[in-house]
């Protein structure tokens, strides 16, 4: 079922330059979707290092288990991604599928099966026949090129209404390095690692343990700070690959906090934030992008929990969809979060306008003043809970009837 492109989508797909040491190809295999690519192969040069963050779901998919185990080796030669079937809750058959795909790709690339990383997205509980993927690998490997980023981003989509990608450069070791990223995500989005599929590629030379620390640091304030519907997927995966093909390896690099990595780390943070926001803006049925900033909490963790309570509240999200400045629902969501909040010090602002303070409606507040903000695409909610100095910022989207339409017909 096709859905209209989110009104929050970027005007155009960005121009992603080649990343030295990375080639990509996509193919139509018919796993579930017809007349569209549904399998992506990205091939990396030998010596590529890898890092990853994964769902904390207790019912995670076979590809996630495979990647978690394979990360121990620290190197990668390829990543294989399919859309339409999550290969989750598929028992021994799911394990057999990821094993077959890994062995088939490893034979083609003359590497270890554990250097083949995998991700799947789509329907949960349906066995995935590995032949759909293994039968396409040889052709994909032969056709892989450095400039196939748009095709790659489209191949991993499910209910997404637009392909998501970002690119940035940084200075590292006296060289200019590139970081490209693609992502998919629209529904079943709630932070507990990364809540979607994201693949990041760079030609920088970074050891795997340091790459892992840099990735975790970038994931926490970005992918772990968005939500669409409060549901965490079985398949959430963020993988990052560093080919080292740009040269300029840094000698004696032992810590992610090394000052020489500062520019690269900042660029990675920026790219992850961009991709995270794109996912929230493509929330199923989304019409508005919402930023929620909490201050005055007991600590940053408490602030994050309060912010997510507001962001995941169906009542808050539907009020915003209806362009109703019902700030009482924000009060409710703050109160139910289970974190310390001083009612009589609570202050709430929407669109920069104070609507409540000192535990009651602001006497100077006039609802007519806030209506232009509520009718816009970007909504900002700020609340100070009056306890201490903890702060957090998260992003979500509104909840419209289209969310029901999309998910009510997902398997139809």
N, C-alpha and C positions, 0 to 999 in steps of 0.2 A: 504493500500500500504506500503510494507516494504522498508526501506531505509538503506543504509549502515551505520555502526557505525561510528560516528565522529572520524577522525584521532586524535582529541585532547582529546579523552576519556581517563580516568585513565586505567592503565594496568589491574586492577581487582577491583571488588567490595570490599570495606573495610570490615574488621571484626568488626561488631558492637556488643558490649557486651549487655547483658540484662540491662534494666533500671528498678530498683525495683519499683513495683507498676504499670507497663505497660505490657499489653498483646496485641498481634496483630494477625489478620487473614485476608486472602484475599479470594475472591471467583469469579468464572465466572458466570455472570448473563445474558450476552448477550444484554446489553443496546445498544451497537453498535458494539463492537469488538467480534470476534468469537475465540474460543479456546485460551483465555488468561484471567487472572484475571482482573476485572474491578471495583470491589468494595472492599474497605478496611475498616475494623473496628479496631480501637485502643481503648482498655478499660483501664481506669485508676482507681486506688483505691479511695474510698471516701476521701474527703478533698483536692483533687488535685486542685491547683490554676491554673489560665489560664490568658494569655495575648494575644493580637492580633494586627496586622496591616493589613489594607485592602486597596483595590483599591479606588482611588478618582474619578473613572469613574462616570459620571452622568447616566449611564445605567447599574449599577451594578446588579449582579445576586441575586436571592432569597436567596441562601445560605449565601451570604455576608451580606445581610440585617439581616438574622436570627442571625448570629454570632455577629454582631455589637450590637444588642439588648441583646443577651445572656451574653455578656462580663460584663454587669452591675452586674451580680450575683457573679462574681469573682471565681466561682468553676466549675469544669468539671468532668464528669464521662466517656465520650467517645467522639470520633470524627469519623464521617462516611464520607468517600470520594468516589466519583465515577468518572470514566473516560468515555469519549465518548459522554457525553451530559452535557453542561454547566448549564442547567436550568436557563438560562438568557434570558431576554426579553420574558418571558412566562406568564406574567400577574398573574391573580388569581390562575391559575393552578400551577404555580411555587411555590406560597406561600402554596397552599394546599399540595404540595409534601413534602416540608421541614417540614411542621407541622406534616404530617403523619409519616414521618421517625423519627422525634424527639419523638413523642408519642409512637411509636412502640419500639424504643430502650430504652426509659425511663421505659416502662413497664417491659422489660426484666431485666434491671439493678436496678429497684426499686429506681429511682431517679426522679428529676424534668425534664421535657422536655427541659428546658432552660440550663440543664447541658449536653445536647447532642449538640455538635458542628458539623458543616457540611461544605463540600466543594465539588464543582462539576467542571469538566473541559471537554471541548469538543465543539461540535457544538452549536452555539448560535441560539435561536429562535425556537427550537424544544421542545415540551412538554415532560417532563420526567415522565413516569408512576412510581409512588412510589412503586408499587408491585415488580418491579425488585429488589429494595433494601430491602423493608420490608420482602419480602419472603425469603431473605437470612440471616437476622439478627440472628435468633435463632441458626442456624448452625455456623455462624461466632463466636457468643459469646461462644458457646460450644467448638469450636476448637482453640480459641485464646491462643497463647503461647508467652513467653517472647523473643523467638529467631527468630521471623519471619520477620526480618528487610529486607532481600533481596526480599522476596515476597511482602512485603508492598511497597517498592520503585518501583517495577515493576507494581504493580496494578494501580498506579496513572499516568502512562505514557500515552501520546497521540502520538505526532509526535517525542517524545524523541527517541534517538537512543541508549541510555544507562541509567540504573537506577542511581540515584544520592543520595549519602549518605555521612555522615561524623560523626565522633565521637571524643570526647575529654574528659579529666578528669580535675578536679580542686579541690583545698582544700577549704572547707567552714565549719566554725564552728568546726574545728578539725577533720572533716571527709573528706574522699575522695568521691567526687560526680561525676556522669557521666552525660554527655550531648550527646544525639544522635539526628541527624537530617536527614530527607529525603526531597527531593524536586523533582518537575517536572517543566519543562520549556524548550522550544526549539524555539517557534515562538510566535508572539504577545508579544514581550518582550521590554518594555520601562519603565524607572523608573517613578513611581508616587505612591509609597508605596513599592511594592515588585515585582510586575510584574510576578507572577508565583504562584504555590502552594508550601508552605514549612511548615513542621510540625516538631517541636522541642520538645524533651522530656528530662526531667531531674528528678533525684531522690532527688534533693535539696529541702529544705523547705524555700520557699520565698513567702511573702505576695503578693497578686495580683497586688496592685498598684505599688509596687517596681519592680515586674517582668515586668510590662508593661513599665516602664521607662527604664529598662535594655534592653528590646527587641527593643524599638524605637531607642535607642542609637546604637544598633548593626545593625539595618536595614539600617540606613541612609548612612553609608559609604560602604555598601556592596550591598544589593539588590537594593538600590536606586541609585547605580552607575554603573549599567550594562544596556546595550541595545543590541538588535539584529536587530530590524527593525523599531523602533520608535513607535510601536503600544502598547497601554496599554489595558490590558484585562478587561473584565467586571467582572472577577472572582478572581482577585489577592488576595491571602490570605496568611498570615504568622501567624500561631498559635503556641504558646509555652505553655507547660504543666509542672507543677512542682508538683510531687507527695508527696514530703517530706519524702519518705520511707527510705532515707539514714539516717534520724535522724539528730541530731546535730543542731536543730533549733536555730537561733541566737536571743538572748533576746534583747529587745528594739531596734529592727531593724526598723528604721523609714525613712531611706533615701537610694536611689539607690547609693548615693555617699559615703555611709559608707565604711570606709577603709577595713572592713572585707570582703566586696564583691569584692574587687579589682581583686583578682585572678579569681573568677568566671566570672566577667564581661569580663576580657581579654580572657578567654577561649570561652565564647559565641561569642565575636567579631570574633575570629579566625575561629570558626565553620561556622558562617554566611558568612564570606568571602570565605571560601572554597566552600560552596554550591553555592554562587553567581557566582564564577568563573566557576564551573562545568556547570551551566546553559548557560553562555555565550559561553563556549567551545562546547556546543551541539546546538548552533544556527543552524537553519535549513539550511543545505547545507554548514556549516562552514568548512573551511580548515585551517584558521589561527586565532589565538587569539591575539587581539590587545589591548595594554595598551596606554592610552592617558593621559599625564600629562601636566597640564596648570599651569604656574606661572606668576607672575607679573600683575595679574588682579586687578581690583578696590577693590574687596573683594572675599571671598570664594564662595559666591553665584554666582557672575559674572563668576568666573573661572569655576564653574560647568556648567553653561549654555554654555560657550564657548567650553568646553570639549565635552558636549553632541552634540553640533552643528557639531563638527568634527566626533564624533562617529556615528552619524545618517546620515551623508552625503553619499548617494548612490555613488557619484563620488569618494569619498575617499575610500569607502569599495570595490568598483569594481577595482580601481587601485591596491589595495593591493592584491585582488584575482588574478589579472594579473601579480603580482610581479613587478609592475611598480612604481618606486620611484617618482611619480608625486606630488612633494611637493607643487606645485601651487594650487592643490585642497585643501590642508590644509590651505593655505593662504585664499582661497575663503571661506571655512567653518568658519574660525575665523572671517572674515569680515562680514559675514551675521548673526552672532549670536546676534547682536544688543547691545552688551556690549562694553564698552570703550576698545580700543586697539590703540596703537600708531604705525602706519604703519612703520615709519622710525626707530623704535626701535625693531621691531619684530625679534625674533630669533627662528629658528626651527631646531630641531635635530631629526634624524631618526636612530634608532639603535646606538645611541651615537655619530653619525657623524653629524657635523653642515652642513646643506644644505643651510641655508639662515640666514642672519643677517643684521642689519642696513637697513632693508627695501629692500633688494635685495639678489640675489644669492651670496653665499659665494664664493669669487674668488678662494679659495683653494679647493673647492668641486669638487671631481671627482666621477661621477656616478658609475664607475666600483667598487669603494671601498664599496659601499653600497649594491651591488647586493647579496652578500652572506647572508646578513641580510634579504633582501626581499624574498629570497627563503626559509627561515626558517619558522617554525610554529608559532613562537612568535615574534610579531612586536611591537616595542616601538616607539611612537611619542611623542616628547616633544616640547612645545612652550612657550616662554616667550613673553607676549604682552606689556611689558614695561610701565605699568601704576602705579601699587602699589605692594602690597605684597599678594594679594589673590591667593590661590592655590586650585587645585582639581585634582583628579585622577579617571578616569572611565575606563571601559573595554567593549569591543565589539568583533565582529568577522567580517570576510570579507563577501562579498555578491557575491555568485556564482549563476550560472544558476540553480543549484539544488534547490535553494530557490523557484524559479518559478515552477519547477517541483512538489515540495512538495505541495505548496499552490494552484497551479492550479488544482490539483487532490484531494484536501482535502476531499471533500464531495462525490467523485466518488466511 
